[in-house]
Amino acid sequence: MAYENYIDGEWVAAESGETATVRNPADLDDVVGEFPASGEADVDAAVAAASAAQSEWAATPAPERGALLRELADELEAREDELAETLTREEGKVLGEAAGEVGHAIDSLRYYSEAIRDFGGDVKNASARDKRLFTRREPVGVVGLIAAWNYPIAIPVWKLGPALAAGNAAVFKPASATPNVMRKVFECIDAVGFPDGVANYVVGSGSEVGSALTSHPGVNAVSFTGSTATGRRVYESACEDQKRVQTEMGGKNPTIVSDSADLEDALDIVQGGAFGVTGQACTATSRAIVYEDVYDEFLEGIVARTESIEVGPGLKGGEMGPQANESELEGTLDYVDVAKEDGATLETGGGRPEAETDGYFVEPTVFSDVDPEMRIAQEEVFGPLLAVIPVSGFEEAVEVANGVDYGLAASIVTQDHSEANRFVDESESGLVKINEGTTGTEVNVPFGGIKDSSSNTFREQGDAGLRFYTRLKTVYDSY
Ligand code: NAD
């Protein structure tokens, strides 16, 4: 099947007529579809459509905009199973994980459909009688939304939902490896009747479509999710003409396992965080930092659990799907070699499973005796690879947890209330979790990192999402 862009309420091919093939990472013979290889001309058309539609959309009462988002959520819910299958087929995560992600997108739309009613400015006391001072929150205008492949519906929707709720018009670019699930969301956008031009979908590479969006003079704000290296380029490009910009990027997320932890809880939490979604979450647990007193017991438990994970296609009951593409698979295998060379001990995994040869499958992998300065303890791997690091106690654990360039999510498993709270105080990360895994987010609270994980300009999700997509106007009214 050949699919098209959605621009100004119409499905249209890329101006060049060129396409790129998207394949199922669990079965490379399975072609998901041909998608437009768009370029600058397509971005120009989408930005023009968005600019033409934006002011009328902004003038539409917020509850009406919210009502359309609610209808969109209902439409997605009616196609929930189909969307989950679509996601699994293009990205690889297993069906249960895909269903959870689709559910998050629906929840997020419902949240913003209501939240926009209560969103606005503040009234302040003025310095004179018969005078009012207040602020209004207005849409920023046309927004460019650029997403990574690893959460191909939840993250795009947590950008698109608040952008549209707040009265902006949007041009969305999916990752070129995973455009199909959002194509279906745009079918739903079309079906519920958003005005033409308010929401546009342009598929293509980062170097063509992505960079055209970030440098386009008609785009007022850019929201980016992806790697730190690309995010830096996006930030610089968007700042050149003073666009509002937010970038959410990589992570090297730790879970600390205290000697007071319930060991079974700790094993559940670390296993889920490290190997859920094949370790391809920005918030994935890539470091288990374990107190010496419980280190041997923890290691034995995590290795046994890792070996019990069934690797296989997500559409056929596998518990852990493939990596999403060849370069991610190669990247993980390269890090296995690096870890061995650096002197870490390979406990299990480290190769490709023999049974699954048709896709980008890799074994879930555990390294022990990892020194905090080794590359697998410092660099984002973005695959199912866990580094287990022994520490003497709380002080060293926090030093190791914080001793990386990233700062996205961090967690501690402990029964010690004071230790838990000290970790909240001392952790250098945007999300801190107690007795939970590093992955997983709720729609109504801010999400984002610090250090190299984020531009630290704005947060996503919750109210913070609406703040990014609105600017403040201050009104002096002497009556
Ligand atoms: P990536 O940086 O390669 O690509 C992200 C997006 O940017 C894609 O749509 C890509 O086409 C586009 N892009 C590439 N070059 C561009 C350019 N010059 N200008 C504009 N856009 C460009 O990242 P990826 O491999 O798709 O995703 C994996 C990374 O994303 C990991 O580092 C992961 O941690 C991160 N991530 C972060 C979060 C978060 O919220 N912090 C969430 C998910 C993924």
Residues whose N, C-alpha, C, O or C-beta is under 5 A from the ligand:
A	BS01	NAD	I146 A147 A148 W149 N150 K173 P174 A175 S176 G204 S205 G206 S207 G210 S211 T225 G226 S227 T228 T230 R233 V234 E248 M249 G250 G251 C282 S453
